[in-house]
């Protein structure tokens, strides 16, 4: 499975610059005017994980295939986007398939960069975007309710679904996010969300985009953004998109040295992936053969057969057992043979819950 993250925000807050920084390429057009991005920009990016390269070295293979993450940069949203202002309607539809959203918030002053309001105001800026997401959800739900009202006349089984949808409509109409709805955990509501893909139900990572001076200490804008995130129980990271974009051509080692000079330990990509994985409950495990080492992304709590199914459905259907070595043990002994000789190879059955960093060899028969 691959993580898909949509990047949202007001025009000229640094969304496309952030996209370019995350993907380490000049994929998205950047310009100092609203709606520079017309079509959504997409990029599939390898998940940085030093363990996979270490594993490839130990098993002496050249190919190391990391897990991937897809980023999508859509046009800046403005007030009224849910009504089509600034072409917002079509852009909102582009992010319904995203697993999570990065909400870029401008947290720097620059008179040379146009902003939709006279000065950056993180709280007001965040409210505009969140309101438009909620209104878009409400519009979509209203259309669904109209359809359910017609269907329920001939199918009494749909009446509870209709009642629940109307209650959710009232809830969203009050400006409240879908996941806080009291019936949210109900299977009917979850099925509706799976169909509707509510934007307000998606986990959010706020990205406070600062200038270089704002990296070491929080300025007033960042403090305001952190306060909003805390109120919503959302995650927030801080990055300087412009600085990271300038480092696109550097090696990983050069990039980390450059970031260290600015007092930063992780790149924006590393922060977002670490935060996103934690937010969505994702982990990675590894497999290898004579040609390659590969990382696979799964949800924490998945059993060995479920994890095997990410490689191929036949692996899950015909699962026999999993031969498992924790990465730390593999690294300590330097290879599969040494681990087996030490008696540290675990033979696990169908109930085994895969752990982050497990090195696994699956036995199956179809």
N, C-alpha and C positions, 0 to 999 in steps of 0.2 A: 504494500500500500504506500501511496505517496501523499505527503502533506501538501495541501493547496491553501495558499494565503493570499487574500485580496488586500490591496493597499488603497485606503480611502483617505479623504481629507478635503479641505477647501482648496481652491486654486492657489497656486504659488506658495504653498507651505513647505515644498521640498519633496513631494511624492515621487516625481520622476527622478529627481536626483537620488533619493533614497533607493529607488528601484535599481538605478545604475550602480549604486554603491554595493547593493546586496548581490547583484549578479556579476559584478566586476567587469561589466561591459557597457559600452555606450549604446544600449538597446533602445532607450526611451528618449524621445526628443525633449530637450529642456529649453525653455524660453521664458522671458520675463513678461508674460501676458497670460490671461486666463484662457482655459480650454486649449492649451498647447497640445495636450494629449486628446486625440479624437477617438481613435480605435484603441481598445485595451492592449497594452503591451504584456506579453507573457514570456517567461523564461524558466527553464528547469535548471536548478542549481544543485550541485553536489553538497551533501551535508558534511561539513568539516568534522572529521573524527580521526584523530591520530592513531587510534587503535587499529584501524584497518590497514594502514601502511606498516605498522609494526608487525602485524600478523602476516602480511604478505612477505616481509623480510624473513620471518622465522620459518615459514613453510617454503620459501625460495620459489615464489612465483612472481611474474612481472606485473600481471594485471590485478589491480585493486579497484573494485567497482563499489563506490559508496552508495548509500541511500540518497534519495533526491527529494527536493522540495520545489514546488512550482509557485512562482510569484506572479501575480497579475496586477498591473498598475492601470487603474481606470481614470478617466477624466475627473478633474476636480468638481466636487459637488457644491452647489450653492443653495441658498434659501429658496424653496420652491422646486427643488430638484424632483421631488415626488410627483409634482404636477407637470414636469417636463421642462422647467426652467434650466437653461444651460445644457440642454440635451440630457438632463439628469435621469429621466425615466429609463432610457435605454442603457445607461451606464449602471444603474442600480441592478438591472437584470443580470448584468455580467458577473456579479459577485455572489449570486445565490448558491452557486455550487462550491464556494470557498468553505474550507473547514474552519477558518478563523480569519479575523480581520486585523490588519495593522492600521491604526488610525494615526496618521502623521499630524502632529500639532506644531505649528511654528512657535518657537521659543527663543527668538533672536530679533534684534533690531537691525534693519538695513534699509535706508531710505531709497536705495536703488532697486529694491525688489517690491513690485506692486503687491498690495494686499487688498482683500475685498472690503476691509474696514480700515479706518485711518491708522490704527495701531493694532499689533497682535493682542488678542485677548483670549488666552487658552480656554477659559470657562465658557465664554460666549461662542467661540469657534467650535468647541466640542458639542455644545448644545445644538448648534445648527445642524451638524451632521447627524447626531443621534435622533433629532426630531424628524429629519427627512427619512431616515431608516425606518422609524416607527410609522410614519405616514404611509410609506411604501408598503409595509406589512399590512397596515389597516386597509388600504385599497385592495390588495390582493385577497384579503380575508373577506371583504365585503362581496367581491365577485363570487367567491366560493360559497358564501351563505346564500346568495341568490340561487345558485345551482342546487344547493342542498334543500332549500325550501320547495323547489319544484320536485326534486326526487323523493322527498319525505312524504309527499302526498300519496305516493303509490307504494312506499316501503317504510313501514312503521319502525323497522330496525334502525333507520337513519335518524329518527327523531332525537335520541340522546346525543348523537354527534352534532346535530343542528343546535341543540340547547347549549352544548359545551362551546361550540363555535361562536354563538351569540354572546355568551359570557366572556369569552376571550376578546371579542370585539369591543365590548364595553371596557374591558381592562386596558387594551391597547389605546382606546380612545381617550383614556385618562392620562396618557403619556407614560405608561409604565412598560418596562421591558417584558417580553414574553416569558422568560424563564422564571420570573417571580410570580406568575399566575398560579393560584392555589391548586389547580387541577393539572399542572404542567406534567407531573409524573404519570398521570393516567395514560394507559395504553392508547386510548382514543386520541388524546391530545398529542402524544408522541407520533402517532401515525399521521395526524394532520400536519405536524411540523415536518415530517419526512417528505410529505407531498408539497407543502408550501415553501419549505426551506426559509423560514422567517429570518430576516436579516438581524433583528434584535436578539435572536436566540444564539447568534454566533459568538464564540469567545472573542474578546477584544484585547489587543495589546496596544496600548498607547505608546507612540514613539515621539518623545520630546526632541525635536530637531533644533539643536543649538549651534552657535558658532564655536570656534575653537576655544574662546575664552570661557565658554559655559560648560566645558567638559569636566573640569576639575571640581567646581563648586556649583550648586544649583542657583541660578538666577531667579528673580521673582516670577518669571513666566513658568519655569519648570516647577517651582513650588506650587503654583496655582494648578498646573496640570496634575501634579501628584495628589493634590487635595481632591480633585474630581475623581481620579482613579480610585483613591481610597474609599470615597463615598459609594462608588459603584462596585467595589470589590474586584476591580479590574487590575491587570498587570500593567506596569509601565517601565519602559527602558529609556535611556538617554543616549543619543548619538549625534554626531556631526556629519550629516550626509555629504556635505561638500568636501570635507577632509577625506572621507572614505572613498568618495568617487575619484579624487585625485590619486589615490593609491591603487587604482584598478590594475595598472600594469606591473605592480610589484609582486615579488614572490611572497609566499606566506610568511617566511622568516623576515623579509624586509618590511612587510606590512606590520607585523607585530612590534618590530623595533621602532617603526615610525609612530605607532600608536602609543608605545611606552613613553616616548618623548612628550606626548601630550597628556600623560598621566592616565592612560586607558589600558586596561588589561586585555579586553576582548574587543573584537570587531563588532560592528552592528549586526552582521550576519550571524555571528556566533551567539550574540545576545538574543536575537530574535528566535533562532532555532532552539536554543536551550530553553527559553521561556515558552515557546510554542509547544515543544515536546512535553514540558511539564504541565502546561495548561490543558492539553488534549490527552494526557496520560499515555504518551508514546514512548517506546524504548526501541533499542536496536539489538539484533543478534547477528552472528556471523556464520558463514559456511565457507568451505574451501575445497578445491580439488586440485588436480595436477596442473591446471592452467590458470586459475584465478581464485581470489578471495573476494567475498561479496558481503555487504551489509544489507540487512532487511529490516524494515520498520514494521512494528506491530503495536498493538495496544497492550499496555501493562495488564497482567492478569490472564492473558491468553494462554491456553494449554499448548503442549507440544504439537498435537495434530492441527490446531488452528494456525500455529506459526508455520507449520510445514505447508499448509494450504496457500500461503502467500507466494511460495515458490511455484507450486503447481497444484491444482485441485486433486490430481492423482496421488500426490504425497499425503494429503489429508485422508482421502478415501481409503487408501491402502496402508495407512500408518501401522507399523509394527512396533517400533521403539525408537527412542532418540538417544544417541551417545553424546553426552554433554560434558564440556569442560568450561568452568568459569574463565573469563579472559585473564584475570589476575594469575590464576594457576597456570594457564597456558604460557603466559609471559614469563613466569618464574622458572618453569622447566624447559622453556625454549622449543617446544614442539609436541606433536601428538604422541609420537613413540615414547618419548621420555615420560609423559604424563601417564600413559598406559603402564609403563614399567614400574612407576611409583604407586600404581594401584589407585590413581585418583580420577580415572575415567568413570563417570556416572552413567549407568544404564537406566533410563527413565521410560515410564509408560505413558498411557493416554492422559493420566491425571496431572502430569508434571506441568507446573506453571513456569514458563520461560522467564528468565531473569535478564536484565540489561547486561549486555556484554557476553552472554553465553556463546561459546563456539560449539556448533551442533552438527552432527552427522546423522541424517535420518535414514532409517531402514524402513522400506515399504514394499508392498506387493499388490499389484493390481491384476 
